[in-house]
Amino acid sequence: MSGSKPKARPLSPHLQIYRPMLSMTMSIMHRITGVGLAVGMIGLVWWLTAASISDGYFDLVQGFFYHWFGRLVLFGFTWALMHHMLGGLRHFIWDTGRGFELTTVEWLVRANLIGSVLLTILIWVIGYGVRA
């Protein structure tokens, strides 16, 4: 048997074989937003630390978050929070053994995406309304 060719082993399905679906993309986004939220907590700790150190340092940090770039970061953090929260609710529904029909999965995925955008906009509209 030394001269025989080894049998070809079956390939495990991987990203090259699967056709990308919205639910697959949203699963990846759920993980990315989780990491983003963990990293974003550094900003919250920075803000709270600045508040405890001095008025001048707090004003510096507030200046960063009031700048257009800081607001963009906060907007992205808000979206990540809403997206991750709705994704968590979707997974909770699945944990109850419901929602595995393909049409329901697609509906939940789309609701997660649309809901996270709408909730983010609503939060920011309310935030600016309270500020005025």
C-alpha positions in Angstrom: 0.0 0.0 0.0 3.0 2.3 0.0 2.4 3.4 -3.5 -1.3 4.0 -3.2 -2.7 7.5 -3.2 -4.3 8.6 0.2 -8.1 9.0 0.1 -9.3 12.5 -0.3 -10.9 13.6 2.9 -14.2 15.6 2.8 -13.8 19.3 3.3 -15.7 20.9 6.2 -18.1 23.5 5.1 -16.5 26.9 5.5 -17.1 30.5 4.3 -15.9 29.6 0.8 -18.7 27.0 0.5 -21.6 28.8 2.2 -23.5 31.5 0.4 -23.5 34.6 2.6 -26.9 35.2 4.1 -28.2 38.1 6.1 -28.5 36.0 9.2 -24.9 35.0 8.9 -23.8 38.6 8.6 -25.9 39.6 11.5 -24.4 36.9 13.7 -20.9 38.2 12.8 -22.2 41.8 13.6 -23.5 40.6 16.9 -20.0 39.5 17.9 -18.4 42.7 16.5 -20.8 45.0 18.4 -20.1 43.0 21.6 -16.4 43.7 21.2 -17.2 47.3 20.3 -19.2 47.8 23.4 -16.5 46.3 25.6 -13.9 48.7 24.0 -16.4 51.5 24.2 -16.6 51.1 28.0 -13.1 52.7 28.0 -14.8 55.9 27.0 -17.3 55.7 29.9 -14.5 54.9 32.3 -12.6 57.9 30.9 -15.6 60.2 31.3 -16.3 59.0 34.9 -12.6 59.3 35.9 -12.4 62.8 34.5 -15.4 63.8 36.5 -13.7 62.5 39.7 -10.3 64.2 39.0 -11.0 67.9 38.2 -13.3 70.3 36.5 -10.7 71.1 33.9 -10.0 67.5 33.0 -13.8 66.8 32.8 -14.2 69.8 30.5 -11.5 68.4 28.3 -13.2 65.0 28.0 -16.6 66.7 27.5 -15.0 68.7 24.7 -14.0 65.5 23.0 -17.4 64.0 23.2 -19.1 67.3 22.1 -16.8 67.5 19.0 -18.2 66.0 15.8 -15.9 63.0 16.0 -16.8 62.3 19.6 -20.5 62.5 18.7 -19.9 60.1 15.9 -18.3 57.7 18.3 -21.2 58.0 20.7 -23.7 57.5 17.9 -21.9 54.4 16.8 -21.8 53.2 20.4 -25.5 53.8 20.7 -26.2 51.8 17.5 -23.9 49.0 18.7 -25.8 48.9 22.0 -29.2 48.8 20.4 -28.1 46.2 17.8 -26.5 44.0 20.4 -29.5 44.3 22.7 -32.0 43.3 19.9 -29.7 40.5 18.8 -29.7 39.3 22.4 -33.5 39.3 22.4 -33.4 37.4 19.1 -31.1 34.8 20.7 -33.4 34.7 23.8 -36.3 33.8 21.6 -34.3 31.0 20.0 -33.3 29.8 23.5 -37.0 29.2 24.2 -37.0 26.8 21.1 -39.1 29.2 19.0 -38.4 31.2 15.8 -36.3 28.6 13.9 -38.5 28.6 10.8 -36.7 30.2 7.9 -39.2 32.9 7.4 -39.2 33.8 11.1 -35.4 33.8 11.2 -35.3 36.2 8.3 -38.0 38.4 9.9 -36.2 38.6 13.2 -32.9 39.4 11.4 -34.5 42.3 9.5 -36.3 43.5 12.6 -33.0 43.5 14.4 -31.3 45.6 11.7 -34.2 48.1 11.2 -35.0 48.3 14.9 -31.4 49.1 15.9 -31.3 51.9 13.4 -34.7 53.3 14.4 -34.0 53.0 18.1 -30.6 54.8 17.7 -32.2 57.7 15.8 -35.1 57.9 18.4 -32.6 58.0 21.3 -30.6 60.8 19.7 -33.7 62.8 18.7 -34.9 62.5 22.3 -31.5 63.4 23.6 -31.3 66.5 21.5 -34.9 67.4 22.4 -34.1 67.2 26.2 -31.0 69.3 25.6 -32.9 72.1 24.0 
